[in-house]
């Protein structure tokens, strides 16, 4: 089977591309990266420096006509988490219109308007997506699943924590895969027992082995999108979506699962640079009490700007970070010298220090200095890694998907 053509949306600095092209089985034919809140498009600059400017778009995706996007087999992207409610349903051919400025509807538009629809979808988001918004737990995800079913896709999803499968960072994200009804994988999924797919047969289970942790729950998404958006799970405390599931024919089958991994485990110490580093990364003696305070447990009275007093409490963080375990999740505010509760600090023979851009890249399994470019600060490089995904997760899913497609095409078309 020849390489599958990929279109990468919300590309950042290219995590999906590194993972998929790293398998040798995929090739990115078009990419888009646009940062709405900044004048200088730093992430797009890094992307172009690493992969070339050809077929890369640095325009707001909402303004890119679908006709400008070449046909592709796989559409991928880590789109931002927003409020995905449905605003209106027009009676004309445009069908459903979501709230303006919400990037999910750009994906929806491309899938609606493409005559040759991509056969496969691979998206990534924060796991909060499964339970947002707080007034209608799970509504946003229900809207996505329903709209993908209407466009002819079956979907499987899974919350994957990279460290649970031997990778060096605890980073929990929801990944979901879509299979168009014209594919053999769709055929196989829709005739298979959902539990078997989720525990053994599916792309996710074949990539990242699991065991069952509760009963399978099934329910229908029977309303049209607008009423689903208004009424789904109103005022319930819990989302009906577990950490794995499939959805096809507007039926959801969801299951709580546990990791079943027995391989080696990467640790924070594995990714550290061993030489003496630039002084900017070391914590000055005088700042250590500030770090200790921020990382420590607190029980104190605080005041709001209006003078209202309230009790504030939080637990302590490990300080410095444990070297014999995977790291905590990198966040976008990881860079810069200012003391912080959430930045990583490691103890080395030369003293306490923050993590370097190379170390942050390694925690996401990017190549060393992938984000190094003239005019891009260390703080910005840290920001990129706080937004990025763990490349190894995508690589594994891509490999499994390719082999599954290959095997099923032979099975169904022989």
N, C-alpha and C positions, 0 to 999 in steps of 0.2 A: 504494500500500500504506500502511495506517495505521501509526502509531507502534507499536513493539513494547514490551510491558510487561516491566519488569525488576525482579527481586528482588536486592538487594545484601546479601551476607553479609560479616562481618568488614570492615565498611565503613570503619573508620578515620575519616579526616576527609573521605572522599567522592571519592577519585580516580577510581574507576570511574564514578561518577555524573557527574562533571564531563566526563569523556571521552565517555561515551555520550550524555548529554543535550546536550552541545556540538554533536553532529551534527544535532540537531533530529529524529532518527528513532527515539529511544527515550525512554521515560518511566519513572522509578523509582516503583513502586507500593508497595514495602515495603522496609525496610532494617533491619539489625541490627548493633549494635556493642556489644561487651562486653569490658572489660579485666579479666581475672580477678584481677590482682595489686594493683589499686589501689582505694582506697575512693572517691575522687572520679573520676568517669568523664569525664576531660577531653576525649578524642576525641569521645565522644558529644555532649558539650556544644557543641563546635565544629560538629559535623554538624547538630545541631538549630538552632543559630544561623544557619547558612547555608541550610538547606533546609526548615526548619520541623519541628515535633515530630510532625505528623500522619503516621501509618503508619511511625513510626520506633520500633524496639524497643531498649531498653537492658537486656536480660535475657540471661543466659547462654543461647546458642542451644541447648545440650543440654537446656534446660528448657522450650523453646518448643514446644508441640504443633504438629504439621504443620497441623492444622486451623486454626490461627491465622494461617497464612501464605497470603495470597491467591494465586489462580492467576496465573501469569505466563508469558511467552514465553521469557525469557532469565534464567538464574540465573548470577550473577557473584560473584566473591570472591577476595581474596588471602589464603588461609588459612595459618596458621602452619606452619612446617616442624617436624614431630615424628616420632616413630617410628610408622609406620603398620602394624605387624604385625597379623596377624589372631589374635585370642585363641581364639574358639570358633565353631563353627557349630552353631546350635540346629536341632533337627529341626522345630520349629513354624513357623508362618507368618512369624515375624520373620526367618527365614533367618540371615543372617550378622551377627555382632556383633563389632565391633573392640574394641580396648582402650578402656576408659572414659577420658574426658578427652582423647581424640584427635579433633580437630575434623573430620577427613576423614569420620568416621563420622556426623557430624551432617548433612553434605551427602548422604551415602549414604542416610541415613534419610529425608530430605525427598524425594529422588528415588524411593525405594522406595514411600513411603506416598502420594505425590501421585497422585490418580486421573488428573487432567489434568497429565501431566508437562510440565515446560518443554521446548520444542522445541530450545533451544540452551543451551549452557553456555560460559562463558568464565572460566577460572581463571588465577591468576598465583602463582608461587612462586619461591624462589631456585633457581638452576640446579643447586645441590647435590642437589636432589630426584632428578635423573636418575641419580645415582650413590650414593645412600645406601641402607642403612647400610654401613659399611666392611666388615663381615663377609659381606655379600651384595649386592654392588654392583648397584643398580638395582631391588632388590626392592620398595621402597616405591612406585615408579612403576608397576612391573608389577602390583602389587595394585590400584592405582587404575584402570589401563587395563582390567584383567580385570573389575573390578566395574562399571565403566561399560558395557563390552560386554554384560555380563549384564543390565544395566538397559535395554538397547536403544539404546545410543549408539555411534556411530563417533566416534573422536577423532583430531584432528591436533594436533601440538605443534611448538613452535619456541623455541629460545633466541634472544632478541632483545636486542641491546645498543643502547639508545636512541641513543647517539652515532654508531653506525654508519650511522644514517639522518638525520643532520643535527641531532639534538637536543643540548642543551647539557651533558648529563651522561653519563658512561660508567656505565651501570647495566645489568647483564646479568641478565635474568630469563627463566624459562621460562613461556611462555603456552600454555595448551591449550584448544582449542575442541571442544565435543561437539555432535554433530548427532543428534537422535532419529530412529529408523527410520521415523517417519511423515512426514519432511520430504524435499523434493526434493533438498536438499544431500546428505543421506545416500545417496539413490539415485545421484546423480552420482558421489560419492566412491567408493562401493563398486563401481561398474562401470568406473571410470577406472583406467588404469595408475598405480600408486602414485607412481612416479617423476615422471610428468607432473604429478600433483597437487601434489607437494612442490616442484617446480621452477617450475611455471607456473600451473596451474589453481586451486590451493587458495586459501583465504582469506588464509593467511599469506603465500604467495608473491605474490599479487596486491597485498597491502599493502606488503610489504617484499621487493623483488626480490633473488634469490639466484642463485648458480651452483653447480654440482656440485663436490664436493671428495672424491671417493671412490666406492666401489661401494655399491649398495643392498644392505642385509642384511635378511633376513626370517627370522622364527622364530615358533613357536606358543606361546601361553600355555594349554597344554592341561589342566593340573591344575586341580582345584577350588581355591578361594581359600585354604583352610587349608594344603593341601600346597604350593601355590605360595609361600605366605608362609614355610613352613619350608624349602623346598628350592631356591628360585630362585637360580641363579648362585652356589651355595655356594663360598666360598673362592677365587673368581676375582678377579684383580687389577683387571680393567676391567669397567665396565658395558657391556652390549650396546647401550644406547640412545645414538644419536648426537644431534647438536643439532637434528635435525628428524625427523619421522616421522608415520606414521598407524597406527591400530590399529582393525580391525573384524573381526567373526567370530573373535575370539581370535587373530588373526594380526597380528603386528607387522611393519611395513616401515619401516626407518630408514636415514637418509642423512646423511652429513656435508656441510654446505653452507657457502659463503662469501658474505659480503655483496656485492651488486652495485648500489652506490649511487653516483651521479655528481652529486648536487645540492649545494647550499650547505651549509656546516658552521657551526653555532653554536659560539661559543667562550665560555670563562669570562668574558672581558672584556665580552661582550655583556649580561650580566645584572647587572653591578655598579651599585649606587646611586652617583650621582656627587657627592652633597653630602657635607659634613663630618658625621660621624655621632657618636652618643653615645660618650663616652669608654670605656664598658665594652667596646667592640669592639676598641679599640687595644691592642696588646701593650706593656706597660711595658718600658722599656729594660732593667731588671734581670732580666726574665724571658726575654729573647731567648736567652741561653746555654742555658737549660733546653730551649727549643723546638729549638734547633740540635742539642743532644745527642740528643733523642728522634727527630728526623727523620734524624739522621746514621747512617752505617754503624757497626756494632758488632762487635767480636770481643773477648770478655771472659770471664773466669771468673766464674760466678755460683754462689750457694749456695742450696740448698733450706732450708726451715725446720728440717729435721733435720740440717743441716750438710753435706749431700752436695754436693760441688763438681762443676760441669759447664761445658762450653764453650758459650757462647751467641754466635750470630752472626746478623746481619740486614743487608740492603743499605740504602742510603740512599734517602730520599724527596726529591723535588724540593722545595726550600724557598727562597723562597716558591713557591706553586703557579704553574704556567705559565698565563699569561693568554690565550695565542694558541691554546689547545686546549680541547676540552670538559673539564669538571671531572672529578675522580675521583668515585667513588661516595660519596654522602652516607651516613653511618652514624648509628645512633640516638644515639651519644655525641658528636655534632657540637657541641652547645651547651656553655655554661659557659666560664669564664675559664682553667681549669687547663691548663697546657701538655700537649700530646698529640701522638703520632706521626700520628694519623689525621685530626685536624681540619684544615680548609682554612685557609690563611693567604695573604693577598694583599698585595702591595706597592702602596701608593697614595701620592699626593703628600703625604698627611698622616702617613704611616708605615705600619708593618706592622699588619695587623688581621685579625680573624676575619670570617667571612661573617655577614651579618645574617639574621634570619628571612625578610625579603622576598626576599633573594637566594637563600636555600635553596628558598623556594617557587617562584621563577622557574626554578631548576634542574630542578624536577619539573613545570614548566609549569602550576603553580597560579596563580590570580589573586593579585595583591599583597594582602597582609594577610588572606588566606583564614583563617589560623589565629589572627588577633588577636582576643582576647576577654578581658574583665576576669577577673582571677584566673588567667590562664594565662601562665606565665613564658616568657621567650625560650628557656630551656633545654628546656622542654616543647615549644615550637613546633619547635625543631630536632629533637627526638625524633620528632615526627609525620612530619617530612619524611624522616628516616632510615628510617621504616617505609612510606612512601608509594610509589606507582608513578609513572612518567612519564606524565602525562595524554595526551600526544600519541600514544603507542603505542596506548592504548585507543581513542582517537578514530579513528585510522586503521583499526584492526581493525573497529570498529563500523560505520564507513562502508562498508567493503568487504563485510562480512557482510550488511548490509542490501541492498546492490545485488545481491549474489550470490543471496540468497533471492528477491528480486524477479524477477531474470532467469530463474532456474531454475523458479520457480512457473509463469511464463508458458510456458516451454519444455515442461515436463512435463505441464501441464494444459490445453494448447490442443488 
